[in-house]
Amino acid sequence: MTNRLADTLSPYLRAHADNPVDWQPWGQAAFDEARKRDVPLLISIGYSTCHWCHVMARESFADAETARRMNEGFVAVKVDREEHPDVDAAFMAAASAFTQNLGWPLTVFTTPGGSAFYAGTYWPPEARGGMPGFREVLAAVGEAWTERRAAVLESADAVSDALRQAARSAPGRLPDPAALRTAAERIVEREDRLFGGFGGAPKFPMATTLRFLQHPLAGEADAATRALDAMAASELRDAVDGGFFRYATQRDWTVPHYERMLTDNAQLLEVALDAGREEVARGIAGFLLSVLRREGGAFGAAQDSESWIDGERSEGGYYRRPPAERRALEPPAVDGKVLTGWNGLAIGALARAGAVLGESGWVEGAATAAGHVLSVNRGPRGELVRSSLDGVAAAAVATAGDVGLLAEGLFALALAAGDVAWAVHAIEVLGAPVIADPVLSAQGIVPAGDDGDGDLPSGPAALASAHLTAWLLGAGEEHRSRAETLVSDVTARAAQHPLAHGSLLRVAAGLARPPRQVVAVVKRHDGPLALAARRVDADVVAVLSPERAQAFADAGFSLFEGKGASSDLAYDCRDFVCRLPTADPEAISRSR
């Protein structure tokens, strides 16, 4: 049979278009049909480079008998978590009431109104190792729905009430430097001193945590460097093209899970840059530009862990081959979905790294990606959407994280390229309203309200960071106020669980100390004054011509006011008070 996934814009959904399951994409129609048939929804969430998603698809969703049971007893909905992160977060929060082994594939059974009453991750086709078989799960859930409906609804109501209560939080205060230092120390207490990084197996890069530790107020940059060095020297890093895999299944960073994500690699590029690991940074940039970059210049979401070798699907086999043998093989597929916020991460990382390391091609690549996202990832009224594929925008709305990450990337690009147009676009992006997922809202499903980091900065942290940067550029005090509100709303939870709030704690650190901004107005961008400016420890570094400095000032960025009248001068500003300009590169202190 052909279900309703073939014409979607998600490679993950398209991969299930030939399943005998009567899948529906995420939308109101699925809930309407469930109410009409009076059956539960089976909501299956995953993504295209997820290995165990592939396994469950082959074992269960491609099986005719399993599909028949799904079609008869449920309305089956397939969701790409990368396309609908708010949907994923909402049901992941609900699933935590039923299992602590959260991950993907995620299967959530809900009432026709969307309230979860049972959930799990991967289930084998038949019972094994203490795990029930998927067919057994289907039978048990179906029996509960028909024979014990009252108990099922009571369980669903209890989960919904708990999620509503968890979404409420009292605002706190901004953490001071001492509190931030304590948070960093609590994180480093969990460092694996033998193998680097944090926690045991499975072991993730945790880039958001590393970025916080690298902030001077955290004072734990050495721990971040130890983690990066350990990963870079391990199997987690592909020795051929320099990209990092998603995670390692062993504590010593061996036996990787071989998918390679845009999110991890973009953030690790920033980590490597600040750690002074130029070779690692160059490897990551090469991977982004040579493997993940798609037609049009934007970046795909990930490269798969599986590929075809000798007529069979192999998980990681391609990456384990020597370079000479690898060239003869077809590489694993890249999910070409262009995600707005994820591209924002890559745009910012490539722009900043390109400026610091003198790689103008990286900055140009970031600019091309930014132009693609700004022009293609738009809805019918010009609003930002979550993603696009092959130049066609999807319908899923942009999230708070998308808005914040794209704006932050555009600010970084504006500074690296010396082009105010990108900063103007960033302000426009930040000013757009963030719309909740309309299907979640229609069912009254409470958003997860999850302010913790996953594989990328949380929505509140991403927005706060972009507003902080806007303020640092002189776009107005309202941006600092907005950043302070976003951070203070989460302060209590961030202090209690610092490992899960690295990105927000980094923003808090940026708010907790007087900023330093360095503006070098130069004729030659490769001259000694420009090079000295690019190497300083500062919150903002801008190297640009007098004309471009004036353009920033004319656009409302007050940091640049009065700096476009002459050239070959550097302005070292502390807390918006600038020292006398200097033409001497040696007079620009690298440290604060």
N, C-alpha and C positions, 0 to 999 in steps of 0.2 A: 504494500500500500504506500501511497505518498501522503504524508501528513502535512501540517500547515507550517512547516519550518523552512521549506526550500526557498521561499522568497524573502526570508529575513536577511538582515545585514550583519548577522553574527556568524563568523566561521564555526563557532561551537554549535550553534543551533543547526546550521546547515549540515554539519557532520552527522546529525541525527535525523535528517530528512527522510532517509530510506528505512528507518526503523519501522517495524510493524506496530509500534505504539502510536496511538492517535494523539501525538503531542500537540499542544497549543503553545504559542509564545505567550509571554507575560502580557496580560491585558484584561480588561473588564469582561470580555466575552467568556473567558474561562469561569469566572465566578458566577456569571449569569447562567451558564450551562449547568454548573454544579447545583445551583438552587433549583433549577428546573427539574433535574434528575434526582435531586435529594441524595447526592452522594458526596463523599469527601473529595478534596483536591489532593493530588499527589504532586508536590512541587519539588522538582529535581534541579539542583543548582550546581553548576560547575564552570569550567572554562576550557578553552581549546587545547592548552598545553598541559593539562592535568593528567598525569599518568593513570591514577586510579579511576578517574572519570572514563578514560578509554577502556580500562579493564571491565568496569561494570557495564559499560555500553555493549561490549562484545559478549559478555557472559549472560546478561539479563535483558537489556533493551532490544537486542537483536534476536532474541529467542521468541519464537512465535507463541508458545504456550504462555510464557510469562507476560508477553504483550497482551494476549487475550484476557488474562486476569486483570491486568491494569485497565484495559479499556472497558471491561464490564463493570468493574467496581469503583472506578475513580474517574475524575477529570485530570488528565496528566498534563502538567505544565513544565516546560523546560525553560530555565533561566540562565543566561550568561551573567555570572557575577561581576564580570568586568564591565558589562554594559549597564547593569542595574545594581550598583553597589549598595544603594539604600535598601533595596529589596533583600539582598543578601544579608546585610547587617541586621535587618529586622527579624528575619527568620533564623539567623544564626543566634541571636539573643534568645529567641523562643526555644531553639533546639537545646540551649544550655540547661533547660529545665529537665531534659530527658537523657542527656549524655554529656560527659566531660571530654569525650574524644572528638572534639569539634574539628572540622576540616571539610574537604571536598573529595568526592561528590557528597553533597548534603541533600538528604531526602526528608521533607517535612510534610506530614499529613495534617490537613487543616479542615475545619468545618467549611461549608459553603460561604460563610462570612469571613473566612480567612484566619480564624483563631486556631493556633497550633494545638494539637492534642497528642502528637507523637512525632519523634524525629530520630534520625540516625545518620551515619555517614555511609561508608562502603559496606554493603552486605554481599556475601558470596551467593552464587545461585543455589547452592545446597549448604546445609548446616555443616560447619567445621570449626574446630578449635574453640568451641564454646560460643561461637557466633551463630545466630539463626540464619537460615537461608532466606533469600529475598522473597521467594514464593510463600514461605511460612509467615513472614512479616505481613505480606499482603493479605493472607488469609486471616491472620489474627486481627489486623486493623479492621478489615471488612466485617468480621464477626462482632467486634466491639461496637462498630457503628450501627449495625442492625439489631443486635441483641441487648446492648447496654448503653443506649444512646444518652440516657440521663447522666451516667457517670462520665462519659466522654465529654459532654458539654460542660459539666462541672469542672473537669480538668482543664479544658480550654479556657474557661472563664478565670480560673485561678492563675493560669499562666499570663493571661492578658492583664489581670489586675496587678500582678507582680511587676510586669514590664512598665506599666503606667507609673507605679510607685518608684521604680528605679530611675525613670526618666526625670523625676523631680529632684532638684538639687538646690541647696542654698548657696548663694554667691559667697566667695571668700575674698581674701585680700591678696595683692600681688606678693609673691615671695621676695624676701630680701636676699642679698648676696650670701648671708650665712645659711639661709634655708636652701638655697640652690647648691651650695657646697655640700650640705648634708645629704641632699638628694643624690648628688654625684657619688658621694662616699658609699651610700647604700647600694648603688648600682655596682660599684667596683668590688664591694664585698662578695658579689656573686661571680666575679671573674674566675674563669678557668685558668689558673696560673700555670698549668702544665701545657695546655694546647691553645690557649688564647680564646678570646670570645667569652660568651656568657651562657651558662646552663650546660646541660648534658645533651644526650641524643634524643631526638633529632636536633641539629644545631643550625641556627639561621644567622645570617650576617648581622641583622638588627641594626641597619644603617641609621635609623632615626636616633637610636640610643648613642651610637658612635658620634653622630653630629653634635649632640648635646655635650658629650664628654670633651669634645674638642673646643668648646667655648671656653675662653679664658676664665670666666667666673666659675665654671665647673672645676677647672684645675686638674683634670684627669686625661689630658690629651695623650699621655703615654699609654694608657690602657687601650685607647682607640687605635693607636699605632700598632700596639702588640697584636690586637685582633686582626687588623688589616694585614700585617706581615704574615701572620699565621695562615690566614685564608689565601693570600697570594702565593704562598709556598706550597699549598696543598692541592689535592685533587679538586677542590671546589672551583679553582680557576682553570679555564681551558688553556692549556699550554700553547695551542696553535694560534688563536686569535685574541686571547686576553680577556674574554668575557667571563663573568662569574655565574655559576649555577645557583639554583634557587636555595638549596640547603644540602647539608650532609646528613646522612643517616647515622653516622658514627661521631663520637665525641671528638676524635682527632681530625675531623674535617675530611674523612675518607668516605667512599661509597656515596657519591653525590646523588641527589635527585636531579636529573639532567636538564630540566627545563631552564631556560635563561630569560629572565624577565627584564623588561625595560625599566621598571621601578627600581629593582635592586641595583642594576648597573649604573643608572643615572645618579643615584645617591652615593654609591661607592666611588664614582668619579669625583664627587665633592670631597669625600673622606680622603681619598688618595691625594688630591690636590693640597688640602690643608695639612696632611701628614708629610708633605714633601716627597712623596713617592712618585716621581715623574714617570718612571717606566710603567708602573701600574696604571697611572692615569692615561698614558698614551695607549696602552692596550685596551682599556675600556672604551675610550673614544673611538678607536679603530673598529671595535665590535659594533658600536652603535651606528657608525656611519657606513660600514661595509655590509653588515648583516641585517640589522633591524630597519634601516632606512628603506622606505617604500617609494614607489613612483609618486612624484609630486613633492617629495622631500621630507614628509613627516615620518614618524617612527611607528612601526608595528608594535603590538603589545608584548610579544614574547616569541621565542623559538622553542619548538616542541622538544620534548625529551625522547620521543620515538621517531624512528625512520625505517624505511624499507631496506633491508640488507639480505641479499640472496633469497628474495621472494618472501621474506618473513618480517613481521614487525619486531623491531629491536629497541628496547629501552636503554639508551645510552651507548649502544654499540658503535655508532658513528663517532662519538667523542673519544672512545677508547682506542680507536685505530691510530696508527702512526700517521704523520702528516702526508707522507707519500701515498699511502693507501686511501686516505680520506679524500684526496682529490678525485679519485675514481668513483666515489660514491655520491649519490644524491643526498644533499644535506637535509636535516629535519626541516619541516615546513615552518614558516613564520606566520603567526597570526597577524594578518595585515590590518586588523582593526586599529584605527587611529583614535586613541582615547585622549580627550582634551587635557585633563590634569596630568596624566602620565607624560604626555608630550611637553607640558609645562616644565616638569622636572628635567627632562632631557635638554630642552632649550636653555634653561638656566645653567645647568652644569656645563654644557658644551661652550656656552658663551663665556662664562667666567674662566673656565680652564683655557679656552683659546686666547683670552686676553692675557692671562698670567704667563702662559707658556709660549706666547708669540705665534700661535697657530691661527692665522686669519681664516683659513678654510673651515675651521670648526665654528667660528663665529658666523661665517656665511651659511654654513649648514644649519645652525640654529635659526638664523633669519628666514631661511627657506621653509623650515618646518613651521615657524610661527606664522608666516604668511598663509601657509596651507590651512592650518587649524583655524585661523581667524576668518578665512573665506569659505571653507567647506563645512566646518562643524557648526552650522547655523540652521535654525528651524525656519518655518515659513514666515515668521515675523521678525527674523533677524536675530532671535535669541540664541545664546550658546546652547548646544546640545552636548550630550555625553560623548558621542563617538561618531565615526563615519567609516565607511568601507568602500574602497575603490572610487573615491570621490563623491559618494552619496551619503548624505547625513542620515543618521538613525533618528528615531523619534524620542528616545530616552532623554529626559531632561538632564542638564548639567547639575552636578552636585556642588555643595559648598566647597568640597575639596578641589573640584575642577576649577572653580572660580579662583580660589586662592593660589593654587599651584600654577595655573596659567599666568595670572597676574604677576606672581613672583618671578617666573621665568622671563616674562616680557620686560620687567624692570632690569633684570640682570643683562638681558640682551641690549637694552637701551644704553646701559653703562659701558658694555663691552664694545658696542658698535659706535658709541657716541651719537646716537640717533634718537632724538626726543620723540619721534613718532611712535616708537615702541612703548615708551613710558605713557604717552597719551592713551594708547590702546589699553594699557594696564589699568589706568584709572577708569576707563570706560567699562572694562570687564568687572572691576571691583564694585562699580556703581549699579550693576544689573541685579535685580532681585533673584534670590535663590528660591526655586519653586520645588515644593515637595513632590514626590512621585504621586501622580494623580490616582493611580490604581490603588496604592496603599491608602491614600486619603479617603477614597470612595468606600473602602471596606472598614474604615475606622481603625486600621491597624496602626498601632503606636510605633513611630520610628524608634530605632534602637537607642538614639541619643548617645551613641558610643563615641566618646571623646578620646579614646585611647588609640595609639598607633597600631596599625597592622603591618603590612609590607610597605607602607608609605605614610606620610604624616596624616593625622586625623583632619577632618574638615575644619573644626575650630582652630587648630594649630596652623593649618595652611592659610586660612583667612587672616588670622592674627599676624602671621609673618609678613604677608603682603601689605597689610595696613601699616605695620611697623616700617617697612621699607619705604612706602609712600611718604610717611612722616619724615623719615631720614632725608628724603630728597626735597623736603620743604613743601609738600603738597597740602599741608594744613594740620592743625592740632586735632581736628576731628578724627584723623586716622590713628593717632596715638590713643585717643580716647576709646576708639573701637577696639584696638588691639588690647588695651588694658581690660576692657569688659570681657572679651573673649577668654583671656587668660585667667582672670579672677574667678570666672564662673567654674573653672575646672581645678583651681589651685588645690583644694582639699584632696581630691582624688589623685592628682598628680603627685602630691607629697606622700600620699599613702602607697602609691604604686608607681614609683619613678621609672621603673624599667619599661612600663607601658606608655609613658608620656614624654619620651625624649624630645620630640619635636616641639611640644608646647613648652617644656622647660627651657629649651633653647631660646624661644621667643621671650619667655619671662626673663632670661638672662640679658637679652637685648634691651629690655625695658628697665632693668635694675641698675644700669650704669650709664654715665654720661656718654653719648655717642662720639665717635671720631669719624670725620668725613674729610677725605683728601681729594681735591680737585686740581688736576694739572692741566693748564691751558697751554697747548704746545703747537708748534708748526710741524714738528716731526714726531710721529707716534713711535718711532723706534730709537729716539734719542735718549741720552742719559737721564734727563729729567723724567721722561715718560716711564722709563724702565724702573727708576727709583720709586716712583709713585705706585707702580703696580705691585711692588713687593712689600708694601707696608701692611701692618696689622691695623685694619680700619673697618668700620661698618659699611662705609661707602667709599669706593675708589672710582674716580672718573678721569679719564684721559681723553681730551677732546680739543678741537680747534676753537679759536675765539668765536667764530660764527656759530658753531654748534653749542657752545656754552651760552651764548645769547639766546639761541632758540629754546633751550631748556628754561631760561629765565622768563622768556616771553610766554611760554606755555604754562606758567604758574608754579614752577619748581624753584622756590625761593633760595635754595642752597646755591644756585648759580647766579644770583643777582649780583651785578657789579663785577663779574669775573670775565666778561667777554670783551673788555676794552683793550686788552693787551695780551701778548702771547709770551710763552716761555717763562711762565711763573706758576708756582705750585702754592696752593692754599691749604693749610693744615688747620682744620676746624675742630674744636672740642666743644661739645654741647652747644653747637650752633654759634660759637664765638671763634672767629678765624684769627690765627696769628698773622703777623705781617707776611705777605707773600715772599717767596724766595725763588731765585733762579739757580740756586746751588743744590745739586742732587744730594750732596753729603749732608745738607742741613735738614733733610727729611728723615726723621727717625723711623726706622722700621718697626720698632716696638712702641707701645703706648707710653 
